[in-house]
Amino acid sequence: MRRREREIRDEAGIQEILEKGLVCRLGLYDGQYPYVVPMNYGYRDGRLYFHCAAEGRKIDMLKKNDRVCIEVDIDSRIVRGDTPCRWAAKYRSVIGFGRARIVDDDKAKKAGLDVIMAHYGGSGGDYDEKSLQRTSLIEVVLDSITGKQFL
């Protein structure tokens, strides 16, 4: 990280961003182009969970390459300056790298969906079986994560 004074070094600061974030950007790569998609998510025990349709671009890309990048930011705002070069963006963010897998086991899929629901203040548990069959759950295990802030 070029600006070391902006690095978030404590685990609690990184955890707070992951717990407070509303959107996680999931970065995928199919060998030709990167693809970044904003998604709802849940985070628990070093793992991120995402739900999506059982078919589509994300699933196709993950089948080709399970390496992913994630980004979550909070507290973002623009601070106006006297001149264009004095404007700034304030934020706290994390970027992580890891591997993704598609969860097929219904019990594990429900548990991951419960993590997502809990992240947004809801409760899970009673999932319609038809909807569950049409839904994919992506689990990302992070190998590394860094935090940065400019407050």
N, C-alpha and C positions, 0 to 999 in steps of 0.2 A: 504494500500500500504506500503510495507516494506521500500522502499527507498523514504521517504517523500520529500527529496530534489529534486527528479526527477518528482514529481507530477506537472502537469499543472493545476493550480488552477483557472485561468481566463477563462471565457466563450469564449472570443475572440480567445484564443489559440486553444481551442477545435474546434470551428467553422472553423478556418483556415485549420486544418487537414482534416475535413470532406469535405471542399470545394476544397482542392487541391488534395486529394487522387484520384488515378486512379482505384483502385481495393478495394472492400470491401469483407472481408471474412465473410460469413454468417454461423453461427453455429446452427445446429438443433439437436434434440435428439428424437429418436423414442421409448425410453424405454429400448433399448438394447445396442445401440452404439451411440456415438456422430458422427456427419457428418458435416464437414466443407468444404464449397465450395467457391472459389473465384468468385466474380461476378462484373459486371459493375453495377453502381448504380447512383442514384441522391439523393440529400438531400435538404430538404426545411422544415422550420418551425417545427423542431424536429421530422421529419419523413424521413425515408429512403425508396426509391423505387427501386425495382428490377424487371426485366422482365425475363421470362423463358417460356419454353414450357408449354402447358396446362396440360400435363401429365408427370409423372416421379417421381423420388425419392423425390425431394424437396416438391412437392405438396402432395404426400402421407404422408410424415413426418409431414408437417404442419397441415394436417387434423387430425393427432393423437395428436399433441402437438404444440400449437401456441407460446410457449416460445422460444425465440431465443437469441443468442449472436452475436454481430458484432465486427469486428476489422478492422481498417484502419490505415495504416502507411505511412509516407512520410519521405523524407530526409534520407533514410537508406544507410549506407555505412560502410564498414569494415575499421578499423584503425589498421594497422600492428604495432606490438610491437617488442622489442628486443628478447623477449622470449615468448613462447606460452601463458603464464599467463598474458602477457602485451597487448595482442590483445584486441580489443573492437569493439562493434557495436554501431554506432551513429544512432539516430532515433528520430522521434516524432510519437506517436501513440495514438489512442483512443480505448477503449473497452466499449461497451454498452450492456445493457440488455433491452429486451422489449418483446412485443407481436406482432405477425405477423398476417395479414389477407390477403386473396386472394380477390382482387378487381374484382367484376363481372360487375358492371355498366360501360357501354361503355364510357360515358362522363368522369367519374372518372378515368377510365383506360387510356384514352387519356391524361388527365391532368397529371397523374403520368409518362407516357411515355415522355411527354414534359419536365418534371423535369429532367429525365435521359438525354435526348438530350441536354438540356441546360448545364448540368454538364460538358459535353464534348465539348461544344462550338458549338453545332448544333442547328437547329431549328426543331420544331415538327409541328404538326398540321394536315398534310395530310397523314393519315395512310390508307394503303390498307385494305379494310374490311375483305378479306380472311385472311390476315396475323394477323389482330387484333383478329379475332376469334380463331386463333391457339395460341395466346399469352396469358399468364397469367401475371398479375401484382401483385407483393407482396408488401404490405405496412407494414412497421415496425414502430410502435410508441415506442419510447424509454422511459423506466421508469427511467433509470439511465445511466450515461456515465462518464467515467474518462479518463484523459489524462496523458501521461507519456512521458518524453523526456530525452535523454542523448546526449548532444551536446558537 
